[in-house]
Amino acid sequence: MLADAESWPRWASVITKVTWTSPEPRGVGTTRVVEMRGGLKPLVGNEEFLAWEPFTHMAFRFNECSTQSVAAFAEDYRVEVVPGGCRLTWTMAQKPAGPARLAMYVVGPLLNLGLRRFLRNLRSYTDSRAAQQR
């Protein structure tokens, strides 16, 4: 599901489009472009995968970002099989730059709420996909 470019906008509503820029097979070093809503103009991140273990682990970072307010950004997803399903551990790290550093003190709690909503959306999306496959 996480390797499916079309699924990301369905659960992470800030994402509007994901485009792979590396050919298959995908793995460490694979790249993609992620387009997101970003205030007055869309935000575009050029990502590179640092980890790629199908169905269990993926991690990526921004190599470039269309806004100067992001100094660094990375995410790590780990999926582990547990009785009755799977457990997702999601780690996101962001280093804002310039005035965004100060704004993070104000918008940080709102960002946290938004990220929790993404997780709920992802859970609903994966549950519905699993039900369709039964």
N, C-alpha and C positions, 0 to 999 in steps of 0.2 A: 504494500500500500504506500509506504513512504518513497518507494522508487518510482511510483506512478505520477508523472508530472501533472496529469489532469486532476488528481485527487487533492492536491494541496489547496487550490482555491475553494474547494468545497468545505474544508474544515478550518482553514486559517483565512478568515475573511479579508484580512489586509492584503493577501496575495491575489493578484489579478491574473497572472500568467507565469508559467514555468516553461522554459525552452532549453532542452538539452543542446549543448554545443560541442559535445564529444560523441563520437560514434560508439555503438555497442561493440563489445561487451563493456558494461560500466564497471568501474572499480576505483581504486585510489588514483587520484589525478584527474578523474572525470570532471568536466565543467558544465555549468548551466547558468542561465540568466534568469533571475527572478524579478518580476515586476510587481510593485506594491503600491497601494494608496499611500500618499505621503504629503498631505496638506495641500499646498498650492500646486505642486506638480508631482507627478509619479516618482517614486524612488525605484531605482534599478540597481540590483546587486549582481556582480559577477562572482559566482561561487566556484570553489574548488573543493573536491571531496578529499578528506584526509584519512577517512576510514570507510570501508565498504565490505561488509560481510553480509551477504543476502539474508534477509529476514531477521537478523539479530543485531546489527550495529551499522550505523552510518554517522559520519561527522563531516562537517564542511565549514568553510570560512569564507568571508568576503575577501576577494583579492582586490576588488574595486567597488566603489559605491558612487552613485550619481550625486550624493550630497556630501558636503564637507563636514556635516554634523556627526558623521559616524567615522571614528578613528579605527575601530576594529569591531568585528562581529563574528561569532562562531556558534554553532549548535552541535550537540551530540545526542544521538538517539540510540538507546539500548533496549532491546526487546528480549525478555526472558520468559520461557514457558513456565507457568505455575499451574497447580491443580485448578482446573476449571477455566483456564484461559491463558492470558499473557499479561505480563507487567511491563509497562513502558517507563523508562527513566529518561527524562528529557532535561538536558542541561543547556542553557543558553547564556552566553557571555557577550556583553556589549560594552564598548568603551566609547562614550560620546565625546565629541570634540567641540571646542569653542563654546558659544553660549548654550549649546545643548547639555553641557556638563551641569550647569546650574539648573536648567529646566528639569533635569532628571530627578532632582529632589522633589519637585512638585508633581511631575507626571509619573514618577516611578511607581507609586501605589496604583495608579490607574492602569499602567502598563501591566502590572502584576495581575490585576483583575482580568484584563484582556487576554493574557496568556492562559489563565485558568479557563476562560471561556473557550479558547482554542482546544484545550485538552478535552473539555466536555464535548465539543463538536467532533473531535477526532474519535472519541469513544462512541458517540452516536453513529458516526459514519462507518466505523469498523463493525459495529454490531449489526447495522443494516446490511452491509456487504456480506457478512458471515451468514445472516439469515437467508439471503438470496442464494447462497451457494449450497444450502442444505437441501 
